[in-house]
């Protein structure tokens, strides 16, 4: 058929139902022909070359076909759909602006009632007498008030202490400065906060977490340029040749506009971009507010709550925007060859969210940005291999790898990193199981064990 039938105009292969959108500007004569060709076999649709016996349908294949011509939507309907979609997402901007203004007013009023710290008062005289009397009952521990005033004392400085009448040389006295930095001493406080577990320097952690956003921007630029070039080429080939089998659309729902064959599919990703920009704006506002609070030596910003590192948040917002842009590129001409464009940044968003959740409760543990993105690249590689080589052997190997990774990660979380993965791991597992069978015992961390079992079952079931 490919030798004796000339395929021109716009054409596609169909099995049961299909749709082709015909635009008026393509036919100046206001008329066109509809040509139907029945193939001898279903190989073009199913990739299986099965030929039916001649006595099944006679000497020829017979198909019952109905052709229906319907008008498509108008230009005004296009504009209404676009305006409504953008308006829905703009509502989130309005809600965020109202909430931000309300929080700003509350913060402004609360700060107006707070007394301004007097620089003429030394940190020793500013501390209440009750807290100093309580030091004797803490047996060498650091009290809650003292922990909250550590950073404040650093902001006020010791300039007034140097002007005192004391003639003692402070160089000859051990001021016990390591008591405010040593983690073993800090963790003996009466009231322990998450900020007390963060003993690394704030600037060092901030620089390490800022690597995520800049690495993600670099990856997005390098990854997006060939993607855009490829989908533009696909769309040009589709427009020139008219072969719509190149792209796998739902042609019955496709709404062309301009050079795009499915403008609605491309425009549907505008939500990712708009919400990603909103997320970046909210993170930027929180970042600047926190910097101002630290500059004012606000004790709550310095000593309370989870340590603020916004690098992962910036990376998450950027990844959300990139997901919208690359998903739009995929929907220009969806096919197996560019399927990974739609899913790559989905994996990155999921991985960054996991890192942020873990970092929120482990402020001093910083995942290396290079190792994190290398892990994301490995996951994306597995996804691409699954699309092209998704047979039984591949999924069997992947299942074994997935189960082993889940067990290793569960052991890492259960033992809090206090275990070794080496050649003797199988022998230790055998001895541990043998001992448990001979004399069963209760797990040392029962709550942790239950949560890991539930997480493992859910992970394997998915």
VMD Tcl script that draws the C-alpha trace (Angstrom):
set ca {
  {0.00 0.00 0.00}
  {2.85 2.37 0.70}
  {3.96 1.91 -2.94}
  {0.64 2.35 -4.77}
  {-1.13 4.90 -2.54}
  {0.13 8.47 -2.28}
  {-0.42 9.93 1.19}
  {-0.84 13.70 0.99}
  {-2.67 16.32 2.96}
  {-3.50 15.36 6.55}
  {-3.81 11.68 7.38}
  {-3.63 9.22 10.27}
  {-4.09 5.54 11.01}
  {-7.10 4.47 13.08}
  {-8.68 1.30 14.42}
  {-12.21 2.14 15.63}
  {-12.59 5.92 15.92}
  {-10.57 8.94 14.97}
  {-10.80 12.69 14.42}
  {-9.00 15.16 12.18}
  {-9.34 18.91 12.64}
  {-9.51 20.73 9.31}
  {-8.73 24.44 9.40}
  {-10.23 26.79 6.82}
  {-6.99 28.60 6.10}
  {-5.55 25.32 4.75}
  {-8.23 25.02 2.05}
  {-8.78 28.21 0.07}
  {-11.33 26.54 -2.21}
  {-13.60 25.87 0.82}
  {-13.71 22.17 -0.09}
  {-11.70 19.02 0.58}
  {-11.79 15.30 -0.11}
  {-12.08 12.51 2.48}
  {-10.25 9.37 1.34}
  {-10.53 6.09 3.28}
  {-8.07 3.24 2.69}
  {-8.41 -0.20 4.31}
  {-5.12 -1.91 5.06}
  {-4.61 -5.60 4.41}
  {-3.47 -6.29 7.97}
  {-3.52 -4.62 11.41}
  {0.26 -4.30 11.73}
  {0.19 -0.49 11.51}
  {-2.11 -0.34 14.55}
  {-1.10 -3.29 16.72}
  {2.51 -4.09 15.60}
  {1.38 -7.70 15.08}
  {1.43 -9.06 11.51}
  {-1.56 -11.43 11.61}
  {-3.37 -12.17 8.35}
  {-6.94 -13.48 8.62}
  {-7.91 -16.50 6.43}
  {-9.67 -15.66 3.18}
  {-12.78 -17.66 4.08}
  {-13.29 -15.51 7.16}
  {-14.29 -12.30 5.38}
  {-14.31 -13.47 1.82}
  {-11.75 -12.25 -0.67}
  {-11.70 -8.71 0.77}
  {-11.81 -7.04 4.18}
  {-15.04 -5.18 4.89}
  {-15.32 -2.20 7.25}
  {-18.42 -0.26 8.31}
  {-17.44 3.44 8.46}
  {-19.45 6.56 9.32}
  {-18.03 10.00 8.56}
  {-19.37 12.91 10.63}
  {-18.41 16.56 10.05}
  {-18.87 18.89 13.03}
  {-17.84 22.52 13.59}
  {-15.09 23.13 16.11}
  {-15.03 25.81 18.82}
  {-14.80 29.48 17.90}
  {-12.07 32.00 18.68}
  {-14.20 33.55 21.44}
  {-14.54 30.17 23.13}
  {-10.76 29.85 23.04}
  {-10.41 33.19 24.81}
  {-13.05 32.35 27.42}
  {-11.30 29.08 28.27}
  {-7.91 30.82 28.56}
  {-9.23 33.68 30.71}
  {-11.14 31.36 33.05}
  {-8.11 29.11 33.53}
  {-5.77 32.00 34.28}
  {-8.35 33.59 36.60}
  {-8.60 30.44 38.70}
  {-4.87 30.45 39.35}
  {-4.85 34.21 39.92}
  {-7.24 33.57 42.81}
  {-4.39 31.78 44.59}
  {-2.27 34.91 44.13}
  {-5.01 37.05 45.67}
  {-5.44 34.67 48.63}
  {-1.67 34.59 49.20}
  {-1.49 38.41 49.06}
  {-4.32 38.78 51.60}
  {-2.77 36.26 54.00}
  {0.67 37.87 53.65}
  {-0.76 41.34 54.35}
  {-2.63 40.04 57.39}
  {0.51 38.38 58.77}
  {2.52 41.54 58.14}
  {0.02 43.62 60.10}
  {0.10 41.17 63.01}
  {3.89 41.15 63.02}
  {4.05 44.94 62.82}
  {1.67 45.39 65.75}
  {3.39 42.75 67.89}
  {6.81 44.27 67.28}
  {5.47 47.71 68.16}
  {4.60 46.55 71.67}
  {7.89 44.76 72.30}
  {10.50 46.72 74.33}
  {13.60 47.69 72.40}
  {16.75 46.16 73.97}
  {18.92 48.81 75.65}
  {22.54 48.60 74.60}
  {23.58 50.05 77.98}
  {22.35 46.94 79.72}
  {24.78 44.07 79.78}
  {23.62 40.54 79.08}
  {24.24 39.58 82.71}
  {21.96 42.31 84.07}
  {19.35 41.76 81.37}
  {18.92 38.11 82.38}
  {16.19 37.73 85.06}
  {17.22 36.96 88.65}
  {14.99 33.89 88.64}
  {16.97 32.27 85.85}
  {20.26 32.96 87.65}
  {18.92 31.46 90.84}
  {17.73 28.43 88.89}
  {21.25 27.70 87.67}
  {22.09 26.15 90.99}
  {19.27 23.61 90.61}
  {20.12 22.67 87.02}
  {23.33 20.87 88.02}
  {25.46 22.40 85.33}
  {22.81 22.35 82.59}
  {21.77 25.31 80.51}
  {18.32 26.70 81.26}
  {15.67 27.63 78.71}
  {16.06 31.37 79.26}
  {19.80 31.17 78.90}
  {19.46 29.18 75.67}
  {17.15 31.82 74.19}
  {19.51 34.64 75.19}
  {22.71 33.09 73.85}
  {22.32 34.59 70.36}
  {20.92 37.83 71.77}
  {23.99 38.26 73.91}
  {26.08 37.75 70.82}
  {24.12 40.50 69.03}
  {24.51 42.96 71.93}
  {28.22 42.26 72.23}
  {30.59 42.60 75.14}
  {31.71 46.17 74.61}
  {30.26 47.32 77.93}
  {31.89 44.47 79.81}
  {35.25 45.71 78.61}
  {34.55 49.15 80.19}
  {33.95 47.69 83.67}
  {36.12 48.56 86.65}
  {37.42 45.01 86.93}
  {41.19 44.87 86.83}
  {41.28 41.11 86.24}
  {42.93 40.00 83.05}
  {40.27 37.98 81.19}
  {42.96 36.22 79.20}
  {43.94 34.30 82.33}
  {40.37 33.04 82.93}
  {38.64 30.21 81.06}
  {35.33 31.77 79.96}
  {33.91 28.32 78.98}
  {33.02 29.49 75.47}
  {32.83 25.90 74.29}
  {29.78 25.37 76.50}
  {27.64 27.16 73.92}
  {28.99 25.17 70.97}
  {29.72 21.65 72.19}
  {26.79 19.43 71.23}
  {27.25 17.10 74.21}
  {26.81 20.03 76.59}
  {23.97 21.62 74.63}
  {21.96 18.39 74.67}
  {21.97 18.41 78.49}
  {19.67 21.44 78.55}
  {16.51 21.19 80.59}
  {14.38 22.23 77.60}
  {15.77 21.02 74.29}
  {14.65 22.56 71.00}
  {15.22 21.62 67.36}
  {17.42 24.70 66.95}
  {19.68 23.36 69.73}
  {20.46 20.30 67.58}
  {21.83 22.52 64.83}
  {25.39 23.16 65.99}
  {26.92 23.73 62.55}
  {27.47 27.28 61.43}
  {24.39 28.77 59.81}
  {26.28 30.34 56.89}
  {27.93 27.02 56.01}
  {24.61 25.18 55.87}
  {22.97 27.99 53.92}
  {25.69 27.88 51.25}
  {25.40 24.09 50.98}
  {21.62 24.22 50.56}
  {21.87 27.06 48.04}
  {23.75 24.65 45.77}
  {20.47 22.85 45.09}
  {18.78 25.82 43.45}
  {21.76 26.76 41.27}
  {22.42 23.17 40.22}
  {18.74 22.78 39.34}
  {18.77 25.95 37.24}
  {21.85 24.70 35.39}
  {20.29 21.29 34.77}
  {17.02 22.87 33.62}
  {18.73 25.12 31.06}
  {20.95 22.37 29.64}
  {18.08 19.86 29.60}
  {15.45 22.20 28.14}
  {17.37 23.54 25.13}
  {17.52 20.25 23.17}
  {13.96 19.43 24.28}
  {12.60 22.65 22.80}
  {14.59 22.13 19.60}
  {13.28 18.57 19.26}
  {9.59 19.34 19.77}
  {9.77 22.29 17.36}
  {11.21 19.95 14.75}
  {8.45 17.40 15.43}
  {5.75 20.05 15.01}
  {7.28 21.32 11.78}
  {7.47 17.79 10.35}
  {3.85 17.21 11.36}
  {2.70 20.41 9.67}
  {4.68 19.80 6.48}
  {4.03 16.08 5.94}
  {0.56 15.93 7.51}
  {1.36 12.53 9.06}
  {-0.41 12.70 12.40}
  {0.82 9.24 13.43}
  {4.04 10.92 14.57}
  {2.29 12.29 17.67}
  {-0.08 10.40 19.94}
  {-2.87 12.91 20.60}
  {-6.40 12.41 21.68}
  {-7.41 14.00 18.39}
  {-11.07 14.17 19.35}
  {-10.19 16.54 22.22}
  {-7.31 18.36 20.50}
  {-7.89 22.06 19.82}
  {-5.32 23.52 17.38}
  {-4.32 27.15 17.56}
  {-1.62 28.77 15.47}
  {1.20 26.33 14.75}
  {0.25 24.01 17.66}
  {-1.84 20.96 16.83}
  {-3.09 20.60 20.42}
  {-2.99 24.04 22.03}
  {-5.25 23.00 24.91}
  {-2.87 20.23 25.97}
  {0.06 22.64 25.96}
  {-1.79 25.44 27.73}
  {-3.07 23.08 30.45}
  {0.40 23.24 32.06}
  {0.14 26.95 32.83}
  {-0.87 26.05 36.39}
  {2.54 24.54 37.11}
  {4.29 27.73 36.02}
  {1.96 30.16 37.81}
  {1.90 28.22 41.08}
  {5.67 27.71 40.88}
  {6.20 31.46 40.54}
  {3.83 32.03 43.47}
  {5.72 29.51 45.57}
  {9.04 31.22 44.78}
  {7.53 34.58 45.73}
  {6.30 33.25 49.08}
  {9.68 31.66 49.80}
  {11.46 34.90 48.91}
  {9.19 36.85 51.26}
  {9.80 34.41 54.13}
  {13.53 34.49 53.44}
  {13.72 38.29 53.59}
  {11.52 38.43 56.71}
  {13.79 35.95 58.46}
  {16.91 37.89 57.47}
  {15.39 41.09 58.90}
  {14.46 39.28 62.12}
  {18.02 37.97 62.48}
  {19.37 41.46 61.79}
  {17.15 42.82 64.60}
  {18.44 40.06 66.92}
  {14.97 38.59 67.34}
  {15.32 35.79 69.91}
  {12.54 33.74 68.30}
  {14.21 33.86 64.88}
  {17.60 32.97 66.36}
  {16.83 30.33 68.96}
  {13.35 28.89 68.29}
  {11.85 26.69 65.63}
  {13.41 24.77 62.78}
  {16.60 26.35 61.35}
  {15.70 28.27 58.23}
  {17.52 27.22 55.08}
  {15.62 28.20 51.94}
  {17.82 26.62 49.27}
  {15.68 23.50 48.99}
  {12.51 25.60 48.85}
  {13.92 27.65 45.95}
  {14.88 24.41 44.20}
  {11.36 22.98 44.69}
  {9.74 26.09 43.21}
  {12.12 26.10 40.26}
  {11.47 22.39 39.65}
  {7.71 23.05 39.62}
  {8.14 25.72 36.94}
  {10.42 23.45 34.89}
  {7.87 20.64 35.15}
  {5.23 22.90 33.61}
  {7.51 24.03 30.78}
  {8.78 20.56 29.90}
  {5.32 19.02 30.19}
  {4.12 21.64 27.72}
  {6.98 20.68 25.40}
  {5.98 17.03 25.66}
  {2.35 17.78 24.77}
  {3.45 19.62 21.62}
  {4.04 16.17 20.10}
  {3.61 13.34 22.64}
  {5.35 10.08 21.74}
  {7.54 7.37 23.25}
  {10.71 9.16 22.19}
  {9.99 12.23 24.35}
  {7.92 10.71 27.16}
  {10.68 11.39 29.71}
  {10.26 15.14 29.14}
  {6.97 14.97 31.03}
  {8.25 12.94 33.99}
  {11.87 13.97 34.64}
  {11.13 16.89 36.92}
  {8.32 14.97 38.62}
  {10.98 12.69 40.07}
  {13.08 15.70 41.03}
  {10.16 17.36 42.82}
  {9.44 14.15 44.76}
  {13.11 13.76 45.70}
  {13.48 17.38 46.80}
  {10.35 17.10 48.95}
  {11.78 14.00 50.65}
  {15.07 15.80 51.32}
  {13.24 18.81 52.76}
  {11.09 16.68 55.07}
  {14.19 14.90 56.35}
  {16.17 18.13 56.72}
  {13.38 19.72 58.77}
  {13.97 17.25 61.61}
  {17.71 16.72 61.07}
  {19.10 20.25 60.67}
  {22.77 19.28 60.89}
  {22.57 16.47 58.32}
  {23.07 17.93 54.86}
  {22.60 15.71 51.83}
  {25.24 16.41 49.23}
  {23.68 18.20 46.24}
  {25.87 16.35 43.74}
  {24.91 12.94 45.16}
  {21.23 13.93 45.30}
  {21.04 14.95 41.64}
  {23.07 11.89 40.62}
  {20.42 9.77 42.36}
  {17.67 11.64 40.51}
  {19.46 10.99 37.22}
  {19.65 7.26 38.01}
  {15.91 7.13 38.75}
  {15.12 8.95 35.48}
  {17.37 6.49 33.62}
  {15.41 3.57 35.05}
  {12.16 5.22 33.96}
  {13.45 5.67 30.41}
  {14.65 2.07 30.25}
  {11.25 0.94 31.49}
  {9.56 2.73 28.59}
  {11.80 1.29 25.87}
  {12.68 -2.12 27.35}
  {9.73 -2.84 29.62}
  {9.71 -6.64 29.35}
  {9.40 -9.33 32.02}
  {13.15 -9.61 32.62}
  {13.59 -5.90 33.11}
  {10.77 -5.58 35.62}
  {11.92 -8.71 37.48}
  {15.41 -7.26 37.92}
  {13.94 -3.91 38.88}
  {11.68 -5.54 41.48}
  {14.63 -7.30 43.12}
  {16.64 -4.07 43.13}
  {13.68 -2.14 44.54}
  {13.12 -4.64 47.37}
  {16.81 -4.66 48.32}
  {16.94 -0.84 48.29}
  {13.83 -0.64 50.48}
  {15.32 -3.08 53.00}
  {18.64 -1.20 53.07}
  {16.92 2.15 53.58}
  {14.69 0.71 56.31}
  {17.77 -0.64 58.12}
  {19.46 2.76 57.76}
  {16.48 4.49 59.38}
  {15.88 1.83 62.05}
  {19.49 1.76 63.30}
  {19.97 5.52 62.72}
  {22.97 4.86 60.49}
  {24.76 2.67 63.05}
  {25.18 -0.39 60.82}
  {27.59 -1.49 58.11}
  {26.93 -2.65 54.57}
  {29.89 -4.85 53.69}
  {30.68 -8.44 52.67}
  {29.90 -9.71 56.16}
  {26.31 -8.42 56.15}
  {24.85 -11.77 55.05}
  {26.61 -13.62 57.86}
  {25.40 -11.11 60.45}
  {21.84 -11.37 59.14}
  {22.02 -15.17 59.34}
  {23.29 -15.10 62.92}
  {20.67 -12.53 63.92}
  {17.83 -14.56 62.41}
  {19.16 -17.76 64.00}
  {19.25 -16.09 67.39}
  {15.74 -14.73 66.98}
  {14.37 -18.14 66.02}
  {15.98 -19.81 69.03}
  {15.04 -17.07 71.50}
  {12.54 -14.50 70.15}
  {12.77 -11.02 71.63}
  {10.87 -7.75 71.38}
  {12.25 -5.17 68.89}
  {14.37 -2.53 70.56}
  {12.51 0.32 68.80}
  {8.93 -0.88 68.51}
  {7.37 2.37 67.25}
  {10.07 2.77 64.62}
  {9.64 -0.85 63.54}
  {5.87 -0.51 63.10}
  {6.19 2.64 60.98}
  {8.88 1.10 58.77}
  {6.82 -2.07 58.24}
  {3.79 -0.04 57.20}
  {5.90 2.15 54.89}
  {7.53 -0.91 53.34}
  {4.21 -2.62 52.67}
  {2.76 0.52 51.09}
  {5.90 0.99 48.99}
  {5.86 -2.58 47.70}
  {2.12 -2.52 46.99}
  {2.53 0.53 44.77}
}
mol new
graphics top color blue
foreach p $ca { graphics top sphere $p radius 0.5 }
foreach p [lrange $ca 0 end-1] q [lrange $ca 1 end] { graphics top cylinder $p $q radius 0.2 }
display resetview
